[in-house]
Amino acid sequence: MGSFLEILCAVLIPPVGVFLRFGCGLEFWLSLLLTFFGFIPGMVYAIWVLTK
């Protein structure tokens, strides 16, 4: 169930989905940066990180 919630958050608000799994690490900051550059790159990165 936690994985479903992370993926759902990654689709709606990408940095939050990454934060739920990794905390305030490199993955979170990279997701936040990509989301600022464009929502789609941030979402794709968040989903990729959470499913790998």
PDB file with SEQRES, HELIX, SHEET and CRYST1 records, atoms N, CA, C and O in Angstrom:
SEQRES   1 A   52  MET GLY SER PHE LEU GLU ILE LEU CYS ALA VAL LEU ILE          
SEQRES   2 A   52  PRO PRO VAL GLY VAL PHE LEU ARG PHE GLY CYS GLY LEU          
SEQRES   3 A   52  GLU PHE TRP LEU SER LEU LEU LEU THR PHE PHE GLY PHE          
SEQRES   4 A   52  ILE PRO GLY MET VAL TYR ALA ILE TRP VAL LEU THR LYS          
HELIX    1 AA1 GLY A    2  LEU A   12  1                                  11    
HELIX    2 AA2 PRO A   14  PHE A   22  1                                   9    
HELIX    3 AA3 LEU A   26  PHE A   37  1                                  12    
HELIX    4 AA4 PHE A   39  THR A   51  1                                  13    
CRYST1    1.000    1.000    1.000  90.00  90.00  90.00 P 1           1          
ATOM      1  N   MET A   1       0.824  -1.208   0.000  1.00  0.00           N  
ATOM      2  CA  MET A   1       0.000   0.000   0.000  1.00  0.00           C  
ATOM      3  C   MET A   1       0.858   1.257   0.000  1.00  0.00           C  
ATOM      4  O   MET A   1       0.490   2.252  -0.624  1.00  0.00           O  
ATOM      5  N   GLY A   2       1.991   1.228   0.686  1.00  0.00           N  
ATOM      6  CA  GLY A   2       2.869   2.389   0.717  1.00  0.00           C  
ATOM      7  C   GLY A   2       3.409   2.720  -0.656  1.00  0.00           C  
ATOM      8  O   GLY A   2       3.567   3.890  -1.003  1.00  0.00           O  
ATOM      9  N   SER A   3       3.693   1.692  -1.438  1.00  0.00           N  
ATOM     10  CA  SER A   3       4.208   1.908  -2.781  1.00  0.00           C  
ATOM     11  C   SER A   3       3.159   2.596  -3.656  1.00  0.00           C  
ATOM     12  O   SER A   3       3.497   3.487  -4.435  1.00  0.00           O  
ATOM     13  N   PHE A   4       1.899   2.196  -3.538  1.00  0.00           N  
ATOM     14  CA  PHE A   4       0.817   2.831  -4.304  1.00  0.00           C  
ATOM     15  C   PHE A   4       0.707   4.306  -3.954  1.00  0.00           C  
ATOM     16  O   PHE A   4       0.546   5.142  -4.843  1.00  0.00           O  
ATOM     17  N   LEU A   5       0.789   4.632  -2.688  1.00  0.00           N  
ATOM     18  CA  LEU A   5       0.709   6.024  -2.239  1.00  0.00           C  
ATOM     19  C   LEU A   5       1.886   6.841  -2.774  1.00  0.00           C  
ATOM     20  O   LEU A   5       1.712   7.988  -3.186  1.00  0.00           O  
ATOM     21  N   GLU A   6       3.087   6.248  -2.768  1.00  0.00           N  
ATOM     22  CA  GLU A   6       4.261   6.954  -3.293  1.00  0.00           C  
ATOM     23  C   GLU A   6       4.112   7.231  -4.784  1.00  0.00           C  
ATOM     24  O   GLU A   6       4.421   8.331  -5.241  1.00  0.00           O  
ATOM     25  N   ILE A   7       3.642   6.247  -5.548  1.00  0.00           N  
ATOM     26  CA  ILE A   7       3.467   6.426  -6.989  1.00  0.00           C  
ATOM     27  C   ILE A   7       2.383   7.465  -7.258  1.00  0.00           C  
ATOM     28  O   ILE A   7       2.541   8.302  -8.148  1.00  0.00           O  
ATOM     29  N   LEU A   8       1.297   7.425  -6.512  1.00  0.00           N  
ATOM     30  CA  LEU A   8       0.222   8.404  -6.676  1.00  0.00           C  
ATOM     31  C   LEU A   8       0.740   9.814  -6.394  1.00  0.00           C  
ATOM     32  O   LEU A   8       0.438  10.744  -7.141  1.00  0.00           O  
ATOM     33  N   CYS A   9       1.503   9.975  -5.340  1.00  0.00           N  
ATOM     34  CA  CYS A   9       2.084  11.285  -5.037  1.00  0.00           C  
ATOM     35  C   CYS A   9       3.080  11.700  -6.110  1.00  0.00           C  
ATOM     36  O   CYS A   9       3.183  12.882  -6.435  1.00  0.00           O  
ATOM     37  N   ALA A  10       3.820  10.733  -6.667  1.00  0.00           N  
ATOM     38  CA  ALA A  10       4.792  11.046  -7.716  1.00  0.00           C  
ATOM     39  C   ALA A  10       4.097  11.551  -8.972  1.00  0.00           C  
ATOM     40  O   ALA A  10       4.664  12.361  -9.706  1.00  0.00           O  
ATOM     41  N   VAL A  11       2.892  11.092  -9.227  1.00  0.00           N  
ATOM     42  CA  VAL A  11       2.144  11.564 -10.390  1.00  0.00           C  
ATOM     43  C   VAL A  11       1.556  12.942 -10.117  1.00  0.00           C  
ATOM     44  O   VAL A  11       1.575  13.806 -10.994  1.00  0.00           O  
ATOM     45  N   LEU A  12       1.042  13.154  -8.934  1.00  0.00           N  
ATOM     46  CA  LEU A  12       0.383  14.427  -8.613  1.00  0.00           C  
ATOM     47  C   LEU A  12       1.385  15.519  -8.220  1.00  0.00           C  
ATOM     48  O   LEU A  12       1.320  16.635  -8.735  1.00  0.00           O  
ATOM     49  N   ILE A  13       2.304  15.199  -7.315  1.00  0.00           N  
ATOM     50  CA  ILE A  13       3.308  16.150  -6.825  1.00  0.00           C  
ATOM     51  C   ILE A  13       4.631  15.375  -6.709  1.00  0.00           C  
ATOM     52  O   ILE A  13       4.922  14.804  -5.658  1.00  0.00           O  
ATOM     53  N   PRO A  14       5.427  15.355  -7.780  1.00  0.00           N  
ATOM     54  CA  PRO A  14       6.599  14.481  -7.825  1.00  0.00           C  
ATOM     55  C   PRO A  14       7.564  14.555  -6.640  1.00  0.00           C  
ATOM     56  O   PRO A  14       7.964  13.501  -6.147  1.00  0.00           O  
ATOM     57  N   PRO A  15       7.961  15.727  -6.156  1.00  0.00           N  
ATOM     58  CA  PRO A  15       8.916  15.723  -5.039  1.00  0.00           C  
ATOM     59  C   PRO A  15       8.365  15.079  -3.766  1.00  0.00           C  
ATOM     60  O   PRO A  15       9.128  14.512  -2.984  1.00  0.00           O  
ATOM     61  N   VAL A  16       7.066  15.158  -3.553  1.00  0.00           N  
ATOM     62  CA  VAL A  16       6.478  14.563  -2.350  1.00  0.00           C  
ATOM     63  C   VAL A  16       6.574  13.042  -2.407  1.00  0.00           C  
ATOM     64  O   VAL A  16       6.886  12.399  -1.404  1.00  0.00           O  
ATOM     65  N   GLY A  17       6.307  12.469  -3.573  1.00  0.00           N  
ATOM     66  CA  GLY A  17       6.420  11.014  -3.711  1.00  0.00           C  
ATOM     67  C   GLY A  17       7.830  10.526  -3.442  1.00  0.00           C  
ATOM     68  O   GLY A  17       8.021   9.495  -2.797  1.00  0.00           O  
ATOM     69  N   VAL A  18       8.818  11.257  -3.932  1.00  0.00           N  
ATOM     70  CA  VAL A  18      10.219  10.879  -3.703  1.00  0.00           C  
ATOM     71  C   VAL A  18      10.585  11.092  -2.235  1.00  0.00           C  
ATOM     72  O   VAL A  18      11.304  10.281  -1.651  1.00  0.00           O  
ATOM     73  N   PHE A  19      10.098  12.168  -1.645  1.00  0.00           N  
ATOM     74  CA  PHE A  19      10.389  12.460  -0.237  1.00  0.00           C  
ATOM     75  C   PHE A  19       9.866  11.362   0.685  1.00  0.00           C  
ATOM     76  O   PHE A  19      10.517  11.028   1.676  1.00  0.00           O  
ATOM     77  N   LEU A  20       8.704  10.800   0.374  1.00  0.00           N  
ATOM     78  CA  LEU A  20       8.132   9.752   1.221  1.00  0.00           C  
ATOM     79  C   LEU A  20       9.047   8.530   1.310  1.00  0.00           C  
ATOM     80  O   LEU A  20       9.083   7.858   2.341  1.00  0.00           O  
ATOM     81  N   ARG A  21       9.777   8.244   0.247  1.00  0.00           N  
ATOM     82  CA  ARG A  21      10.654   7.076   0.276  1.00  0.00           C  
ATOM     83  C   ARG A  21      12.078   7.412   0.714  1.00  0.00           C  
ATOM     84  O   ARG A  21      12.662   6.677   1.511  1.00  0.00           O  
ATOM     85  N   PHE A  22      12.647   8.506   0.211  1.00  0.00           N  
ATOM     86  CA  PHE A  22      14.069   8.767   0.410  1.00  0.00           C  
ATOM     87  C   PHE A  22      14.368   9.881   1.403  1.00  0.00           C  
ATOM     88  O   PHE A  22      15.528  10.096   1.754  1.00  0.00           O  
ATOM     89  N   GLY A  23      13.355  10.583   1.855  1.00  0.00           N  
ATOM     90  CA  GLY A  23      13.611  11.704   2.753  1.00  0.00           C  
ATOM     91  C   GLY A  23      14.213  12.868   1.991  1.00  0.00           C  
ATOM     92  O   GLY A  23      13.901  13.071   0.817  1.00  0.00           O  
ATOM     93  N   CYS A  24      15.065  13.624   2.640  1.00  0.00           N  
ATOM     94  CA  CYS A  24      15.615  14.851   2.060  1.00  0.00           C  
ATOM     95  C   CYS A  24      16.981  14.601   1.421  1.00  0.00           C  
ATOM     96  O   CYS A  24      17.912  15.384   1.605  1.00  0.00           O  
ATOM     97  N   GLY A  25      17.091  13.510   0.675  1.00  0.00           N  
ATOM     98  CA  GLY A  25      18.366  13.154   0.052  1.00  0.00           C  
ATOM     99  C   GLY A  25      18.510  13.722  -1.347  1.00  0.00           C  
ATOM    100  O   GLY A  25      17.733  14.577  -1.775  1.00  0.00           O  
ATOM    101  N   LEU A  26      19.512  13.233  -2.045  1.00  0.00           N  
ATOM    102  CA  LEU A  26      19.815  13.693  -3.388  1.00  0.00           C  
ATOM    103  C   LEU A  26      18.644  13.471  -4.343  1.00  0.00           C  
ATOM    104  O   LEU A  26      18.360  14.322  -5.187  1.00  0.00           O  
ATOM    105  N   GLU A  27      17.970  12.339  -4.213  1.00  0.00           N  
ATOM    106  CA  GLU A  27      16.841  12.039  -5.102  1.00  0.00           C  
ATOM    107  C   GLU A  27      15.739  13.086  -4.973  1.00  0.00           C  
ATOM    108  O   GLU A  27      15.149  13.497  -5.972  1.00  0.00           O  
ATOM    109  N   PHE A  28      15.463  13.515  -3.748  1.00  0.00           N  
ATOM    110  CA  PHE A  28      14.436  14.526  -3.518  1.00  0.00           C  
ATOM    111  C   PHE A  28      14.809  15.850  -4.190  1.00  0.00           C  
ATOM    112  O   PHE A  28      13.991  16.449  -4.888  1.00  0.00           O  
ATOM    113  N   TRP A  29      16.045  16.300  -3.977  1.00  0.00           N  
ATOM    114  CA  TRP A  29      16.461  17.588  -4.525  1.00  0.00           C  
ATOM    115  C   TRP A  29      16.502  17.568  -6.047  1.00  0.00           C  
ATOM    116  O   TRP A  29      16.158  18.560  -6.690  1.00  0.00           O  
ATOM    117  N   LEU A  30      16.918  16.449  -6.626  1.00  0.00           N  
ATOM    118  CA  LEU A  30      16.922  16.332  -8.077  1.00  0.00           C  
ATOM    119  C   LEU A  30      15.495  16.338  -8.618  1.00  0.00           C  
ATOM    120  O   LEU A  30      15.224  16.954  -9.649  1.00  0.00           O  
ATOM    121  N   SER A  31      14.592  15.663  -7.935  1.00  0.00           N  
ATOM    122  CA  SER A  31      13.187  15.668  -8.341  1.00  0.00           C  
ATOM    123  C   SER A  31      12.592  17.066  -8.240  1.00  0.00           C  
ATOM    124  O   SER A  31      11.834  17.483  -9.117  1.00  0.00           O  
ATOM    125  N   LEU A  32      12.924  17.784  -7.194  1.00  0.00           N  
ATOM    126  CA  LEU A  32      12.433  19.146  -7.017  1.00  0.00           C  
ATOM    127  C   LEU A  32      12.963  20.058  -8.130  1.00  0.00           C  
ATOM    128  O   LEU A  32      12.215  20.863  -8.683  1.00  0.00           O  
ATOM    129  N   LEU A  33      14.232  19.933  -8.451  1.00  0.00           N  
ATOM    130  CA  LEU A  33      14.836  20.738  -9.507  1.00  0.00           C  
ATOM    131  C   LEU A  33      14.193  20.435 -10.861  1.00  0.00           C  
ATOM    132  O   LEU A  33      13.859  21.354 -11.608  1.00  0.00           O  
ATOM    133  N   LEU A  34      14.019  19.161 -11.177  1.00  0.00           N  
ATOM    134  CA  LEU A  34      13.393  18.797 -12.447  1.00  0.00           C  
ATOM    135  C   LEU A  34      11.941  19.258 -12.510  1.00  0.00           C  
ATOM    136  O   LEU A  34      11.460  19.631 -13.580  1.00  0.00           O  
ATOM    137  N   THR A  35      11.241  19.239 -11.391  1.00  0.00           N  
ATOM    138  CA  THR A  35       9.856  19.701 -11.362  1.00  0.00           C  
ATOM    139  C   THR A  35       9.783  21.210 -11.601  1.00  0.00           C  
ATOM    140  O   THR A  35       8.845  21.689 -12.238  1.00  0.00           O  
ATOM    141  N   PHE A  36      10.761  21.958 -11.097  1.00  0.00           N  
ATOM    142  CA  PHE A  36      10.799  23.392 -11.366  1.00  0.00           C  
ATOM    143  C   PHE A  36      11.032  23.681 -12.845  1.00  0.00           C  
ATOM    144  O   PHE A  36      10.477  24.638 -13.385  1.00  0.00           O  
ATOM    145  N   PHE A  37      11.854  22.856 -13.505  1.00  0.00           N  
ATOM    146  CA  PHE A  37      12.109  23.036 -14.933  1.00  0.00           C  
ATOM    147  C   PHE A  37      10.916  22.641 -15.787  1.00  0.00           C  
ATOM    148  O   PHE A  37      10.751  23.142 -16.899  1.00  0.00           O  
ATOM    149  N   GLY A  38      10.103  21.766 -15.283  1.00  0.00           N  
ATOM    150  CA  GLY A  38       8.913  21.323 -16.002  1.00  0.00           C  
ATOM    151  C   GLY A  38       8.277  20.178 -15.245  1.00  0.00           C  
ATOM    152  O   GLY A  38       8.974  19.315 -14.711  1.00  0.00           O  
ATOM    153  N   PHE A  39       6.975  20.167 -15.199  1.00  0.00           N  
ATOM    154  CA  PHE A  39       6.282  19.159 -14.403  1.00  0.00           C  
ATOM    155  C   PHE A  39       6.543  17.753 -14.934  1.00  0.00           C  
ATOM    156  O   PHE A  39       6.748  16.826 -14.150  1.00  0.00           O  
ATOM    157  N   ILE A  40       6.536  17.585 -16.258  1.00  0.00           N  
ATOM    158  CA  ILE A  40       6.690  16.259 -16.854  1.00  0.00           C  
ATOM    159  C   ILE A  40       8.063  15.644 -16.532  1.00  0.00           C  
ATOM    160  O   ILE A  40       8.110  14.483 -16.126  1.00  0.00           O  
ATOM    161  N   PRO A  41       9.178  16.368 -16.695  1.00  0.00           N  
ATOM    162  CA  PRO A  41      10.463  15.755 -16.333  1.00  0.00           C  
ATOM    163  C   PRO A  41      10.531  15.343 -14.858  1.00  0.00           C  
ATOM    164  O   PRO A  41      11.092  14.297 -14.529  1.00  0.00           O  
ATOM    165  N   GLY A  42       9.970  16.154 -13.989  1.00  0.00           N  
ATOM    166  CA  GLY A  42       9.949  15.811 -12.565  1.00  0.00           C  
ATOM    167  C   GLY A  42       9.125  14.577 -12.288  1.00  0.00           C  
ATOM    168  O   GLY A  42       9.510  13.732 -11.480  1.00  0.00           O  
ATOM    169  N   MET A  43       7.992  14.471 -12.957  1.00  0.00           N  
ATOM    170  CA  MET A  43       7.123  13.305 -12.765  1.00  0.00           C  
ATOM    171  C   MET A  43       7.781  12.038 -13.297  1.00  0.00           C  
ATOM    172  O   MET A  43       7.745  10.994 -12.646  1.00  0.00           O  
ATOM    173  N   VAL A  44       8.377  12.129 -14.472  1.00  0.00           N  
ATOM    174  CA  VAL A  44       9.040  10.957 -15.057  1.00  0.00           C  
ATOM    175  C   VAL A  44      10.188  10.492 -14.165  1.00  0.00           C  
ATOM    176  O   VAL A  44      10.340   9.295 -13.922  1.00  0.00           O  
ATOM    177  N   TYR A  45      10.986  11.424 -13.682  1.00  0.00           N  
ATOM    178  CA  TYR A  45      12.101  11.068 -12.803  1.00  0.00           C  
ATOM    179  C   TYR A  45      11.586  10.434 -11.509  1.00  0.00           C  
ATOM    180  O   TYR A  45      12.125   9.422 -11.062  1.00  0.00           O  
ATOM    181  N   ALA A  46      10.565  11.009 -10.915  1.00  0.00           N  
ATOM    182  CA  ALA A  46      10.033  10.487  -9.648  1.00  0.00           C  
ATOM    183  C   ALA A  46       9.513   9.068  -9.827  1.00  0.00           C  
ATOM    184  O   ALA A  46       9.785   8.202  -8.995  1.00  0.00           O  
ATOM    185  N   ILE A  47       8.783   8.823 -10.881  1.00  0.00           N  
ATOM    186  CA  ILE A  47       8.257   7.475 -11.117  1.00  0.00           C  
ATOM    187  C   ILE A  47       9.404   6.503 -11.376  1.00  0.00           C  
ATOM    188  O   ILE A  47       9.386   5.376 -10.882  1.00  0.00           O  
ATOM    189  N   TRP A  48      10.400   6.934 -12.147  1.00  0.00           N  
ATOM    190  CA  TRP A  48      11.538   6.084 -12.449  1.00  0.00           C  
ATOM    191  C   TRP A  48      12.298   5.710 -11.170  1.00  0.00           C  
ATOM    192  O   TRP A  48      12.657   4.549 -10.973  1.00  0.00           O  
ATOM    193  N   VAL A  49      12.538   6.700 -10.306  1.00  0.00           N  
ATOM    194  CA  VAL A  49      13.283   6.444  -9.073  1.00  0.00           C  
ATOM    195  C   VAL A  49      12.499   5.511  -8.142  1.00  0.00           C  
ATOM    196  O   VAL A  49      13.081   4.636  -7.500  1.00  0.00           O  
ATOM    197  N   LEU A  50      11.195   5.700  -8.073  1.00  0.00           N  
ATOM    198  CA  LEU A  50      10.402   4.887  -7.158  1.00  0.00           C  
ATOM    199  C   LEU A  50      10.202   3.457  -7.655  1.00  0.00           C  
ATOM    200  O   LEU A  50       9.971   2.552  -6.853  1.00  0.00           O  
ATOM    201  N   THR A  51      10.286   3.245  -8.957  1.00  0.00           N  
ATOM    202  CA  THR A  51      10.057   1.887  -9.464  1.00  0.00           C  
ATOM    203  C   THR A  51      11.337   1.115  -9.733  1.00  0.00           C  
ATOM    204  O   THR A  51      11.275  -0.087  -9.993  1.00  0.00           O  
ATOM    205  N   LYS A  52      12.500   1.764  -9.681  1.00  0.00           N  
ATOM    206  CA  LYS A  52      13.732   1.016  -9.970  1.00  0.00           C  
ATOM    207  C   LYS A  52      14.177   0.199  -8.792  1.00  0.00           C  
ATOM    208  O   LYS A  52      15.196  -0.489  -8.867  1.00  0.00           O  
TER     209      LYS A  52                                                      
END                                                                             
